[in-house]
Amino acid sequence: MHCPSCETPLERSLFQGVTIDSCTTCDGMWFDPDELRTALQRATSPPPAGPKSQINATPLPCPKCQTEMPVVDYAYHSGIDINRCNRCLGVWLSRGQFDQIAQYGVGTPTVNRLAANHIDIIKDANRRLFGRELLRSRFVSGFVAVLYLVSALVFGTPEVALKLVRFLLLPLLCIWFADGIGNLTGISLGLGRPVITEKTPGDFVAIGGWLLMLCPAFVALVAW
């Protein structure tokens, strides 16, 4: 086989653990099907890629079957133009293009920093979402309410348990229906209290519900 760029006979050589056909004059490389994928998988610490090569801006004859190899964009959007034979499915890379493809696979430092920042943003958003779901959790608040009632029945009287049920209605409503209660306007929380004229964020309502919910525990701890 001969180099499609300079007609130099290609020589068999070991590259990234894969035996390929390479040109000793222009440093071009011919990869049979799957050889490029294997070499990229075995490549370690690719050097920073320089400006993308424009050597393969025109079709070249396939060194194996002489079919014209069209110019294709590696991975469709990498911006690295390579020659690929549609007949034997081999790939021709010009000098430096393997390093560019390897670097494209791991990302540039700038892209990696952006990806890391994006991951941090997603993690922070997930933490906020988890906290918000916990704040409004019907299971957790209901479990706490059941603990209160069981404690009241075991250590108190049915009358105490009944009063506790009445007390727990408001905090549970605030936690379970935080957005609906927060949207209420034009009402007053009691005689002589100011009228609510603006909507209250649901999270604030849920926090208020939890503060009320934890009052009995706080009082019990102080009394104990």
Buried (B, 14 or more C-beta within 10 A) or exposed (E): BBBBBEEBEBEEEEBBEBEBBBBEEBBBBBBBEEBBEBBBEEBEEBEEBEEEBEBBEEEBBBBBEEBBBEEBEBEEEBEBBBBBBEEBEBBBBBBBBBBBBBBBBEEEEEEEEEEEEEEEEEEEEEEEEEEBEEBBBEEBBBEBBEEBBEBBEEEEEEEBBEEBEEBBEBBBBBBBBBBEBBEEEEEEEEEEEEEBEEEBEBBEBBBBBBEBBEEBEEEEEEEE
